[in-house]
Amino acid sequence: MNYTTQMDAARKGIITREMEIVAKKEHIDTDHLRDLMARGQVIIPANKNHKSLDPEAVGEKMRTKINVNLGISKDCCDIDLELDKVRAALALKAEAIMDLSCYGKTRDFRRQVIDISQAMIGTVPIYDAVGFYDKNLKDITVDEFFKVVETHAEDGVDFITIHAGLNRATADKIRKNERLTSVVSRGGSLLYSWMELNNRENPFYEYYDRLLDICEAYDVSLSLGDGCRPGSIHDSTDACQVQEMIVLGELTKQSWERNIQVMIEGPGHMALNEITGNMMLEKRLCHGAPFYVLGPLVTDVAPGYDHITSAIGGAIAAANGADFLCYVTPAEHLRLPTLEDMKEGIIAVRIAAHAADIAKGIPGAREWDNEMSRARMNLDWDKMFELAIDPEKAIEYRKSSQPEMDESCTMCGKMCAVRTMKRMHEGKDIQFDG
C-alpha cells in the first residue's frame, strides 16, 4: 500500500521502517506508536531525501528529545567550524540539529550537514530567504519565499519552522498590547515587518495549502513557529502569545487534514509558576500536538548562565507535557556560541530532558540513575564514569584532585560515608587515622 507521509501511513494502518526503528528505541509496541501518530500526538520527522537519517520520534510517551541550533552568519561565516559543531552535537547525542544559516553559501553547508547527520535536521527558511536573494525584505515576493521552502525540502530537511500563526490579526494584538520586549523571534520579526511594509497578510498563513503541498511532496514535518514567543518573563502568557497559539491550533487541524505532521513551538522566557499552565494550554489549544520549547528561561538577569536558566525551565516544561527541548548556551543573548559553549548547552539540556523523563515515567529512564547509584555504593569509579552524562568532565575532575585512598575522593577521604557503610556491611574495621 502506498503512502505520502508518515502520518498518512499511520492512518492507513501501515507500519513504516521508521516506525519500527523508533518503536525499538522507545520500548513501545509498533501498533501503539502508529495509533499515536495517526492522532497527531507523535511525529517522526523523516524527509524522503535524508538518506543518512536515524529516525527519532517526538511526542506523547516518547523520550524528551533535544535540539541544537547552529549555522553561519555574516559576522561568523566559518563553515568548517560549524561542521565541527555538527559533529560534536552528534557525538553528544543530540537528536536534532537546526541549521539557522542566513549568509553565504547556505545551501552548500545545509547539504553537507544533511549528508553527515544521522540526527533529524530542521531549518527556518525565511532566514535563508533574506540572505539568499540579497534584496530588501520588502521586495521579496511570495513566490520567492515559497521557492526557498521548496529548496530546503528538496535538500532533505526533516522539519521546517514556519511562523504562520503571526497573521494580521495576531499582529494587531501586538500593536494593542504593550510588551517590554516586543517581538524577539527572528522569523517572527521578519514576517511582521514584511506584512507592515507591504500592507499584506502573512504569505504562509494566506497560502497555507501551498506550504502543505511542499510538505506532502517530501514528507517534511511542520514546526509551527512562535513568532510571539515572550522575550522576557514580563511578556509571557499575554494576549499576543495566546492569540498566536489559537491560530496555530487551527493550522494544526488544517495540516492533519492533509496528513502533514506538526509540532508546535513555544516560549521563550517565562516565570516558573506559569510553565505548567502553559504546557496544559498548548496541549489543549493545539489538540495534543507535540510541543517544542526554547527553555523556557525562568529569569532574565543571568546572561552568561542562560543554559542554566533554560535547563531549569526545560525540566519543568518537559515534566508537564513538553516533548522537545531546544538547547540554550551560555552565550545566549551575547554572541554566536563556540564549541565549548555548545557543549555546555547540550549537557544542560540533556540533564533537563532526562530529569523530565524520570518524572514522566519513560521506560528505562530511572534505571540509568539506579545503575549510577549502585556504582557509587560499590565505589566503582570506572562504572560511574561510564554512566556519567559527561564522562569526560567527570574524569577530568577526578584526576585533578587525587585522594590518599583510591576508594574515596578528596571531599571526605577516609570519612567517606559510602566507604564507611560498605566496610560495616562487609564486617571490616573502621579507622580514620593512620
HELIX and SHEET records of a PDB file:
HELIX    1   1 GLN A    6  ARG A   11  1                                   6    
HELIX    2   2 ARG A   17  GLU A   26  1                                  10    
HELIX    3   3 THR A   30  ALA A   38  1                                   9    
HELIX    4   4 ILE A   79  ALA A   91  1                                  13    
HELIX    5   5 THR A  106  ILE A  116  1                                  11    
HELIX    6   6 PRO A  125  TYR A  133  1                                   9    
HELIX    7   7 LEU A  137  ASP A  139  5                                   3    
HELIX    8   8 VAL A  142  ASP A  155  1                                  14    
HELIX    9   9 ARG A  168  LYS A  176  1                                   9    
HELIX   10  10 ARG A  186  ASN A  198  1                                  13    
HELIX   11  11 PRO A  203  GLU A  206  1                                   4    
HELIX   12  12 TYR A  208  TYR A  218  1                                  11    
HELIX   13  13 ILE A  233  ASP A  235  5                                   3    
HELIX   14  14 ALA A  239  GLU A  257  1                                  19    
HELIX   15  15 LEU A  272  LEU A  285  1                                  14    
HELIX   16  16 ASP A  306  ALA A  319  1                                  14    
HELIX   17  17 LEU A  339  LYS A  360  1                                  22    
HELIX   18  18 ALA A  365  MET A  377  1                                  13    
HELIX   19  19 TRP A  381  LEU A  387  1                                   7    
HELIX   20  20 PRO A  391  SER A  400  1                                  10    
HELIX   21  21 GLY A  413  MET A  415  5                                   3    
HELIX   22  22 ALA A  417  HIS A  425  1                                   9    
SHEET    1   A 2 VAL A  42  ILE A  43  0                                        
SHEET    2   A 2 VAL A  58  GLY A  59 -1                                        
SHEET    1   B 9 LYS A  65  LEU A  70  0                                        
SHEET    2   B 9 ALA A  96  ASP A  99  1                                        
SHEET    3   B 9 MET A 120  THR A 123  1                                        
SHEET    4   B 9 PHE A 159  ILE A 162  1                                        
SHEET    5   B 9 SER A 221  LEU A 224  1                                        
SHEET    6   B 9 VAL A 262  GLY A 266  1                                        
SHEET    7   B 9 PHE A 291  LEU A 294  1                                        
SHEET    8   B 9 PHE A 324  CYS A 326  1                                        
SHEET    9   B 9 LYS A  65  LEU A  70  1                                        
END                                                                             
